[in-house]
Amino acid sequence: MMNLRNKIMLRIYYAFGIKLAFDPLTLNSLFLVFCVCILSKIVSVPDVWANMLDVQVGELMGFLWDAVVSTEIATQVILGLVASAGFTLFFQLRQAFRHIQFKRMGVVSLN
């Protein structure tokens, strides 16, 4: 039988787990992984990689642009979601690392 201290600690662990699970950084990371998985199902990555290796040295950006423009609309939407999630995740991670740096320096508030 659990005593009162164990019950309280269990509830604290649950609350902390829920807080971590619904953190924007966690949700954005999961969304990015989900979108990349969907993109890998839609696009044949080995074929794209093989085609990229066949392109001349100065024509890679043109190849990538033509590949994105000439693909299906669903692939373009997923690529946009991956790009926006990655961009947002980058800035969230940068903010988190800055927060850790300021905390180590002894700065109490970032505002």
LINQUIUR-V613635 format. One line per field, one symbol per residue. ss: DSSP state (H for helix, E for strand, - for the rest). burial: 1 if it has 9 or more other ideal C-beta (glycine too) atoms within 8 Angstrom, else 0. A space follows every 10 residues. Layout:
ss: ???
burial: ???
This chain:
ss: ---HHHHHHH HHHHHHHHHH H--HHHHHHH HHHHHHHHHH HH--HHHHHH HHHH--HHHH HHHHHHHHH- --HHHHHHHH HHHHHHHHHH HHHHHHHHHH HHHHH----- -
burial: 0000001001 0000000000 0000111110 1100110110 0100000100 1100000001 0011001100 0000110110 1100110110 0110010110 0100000000 0
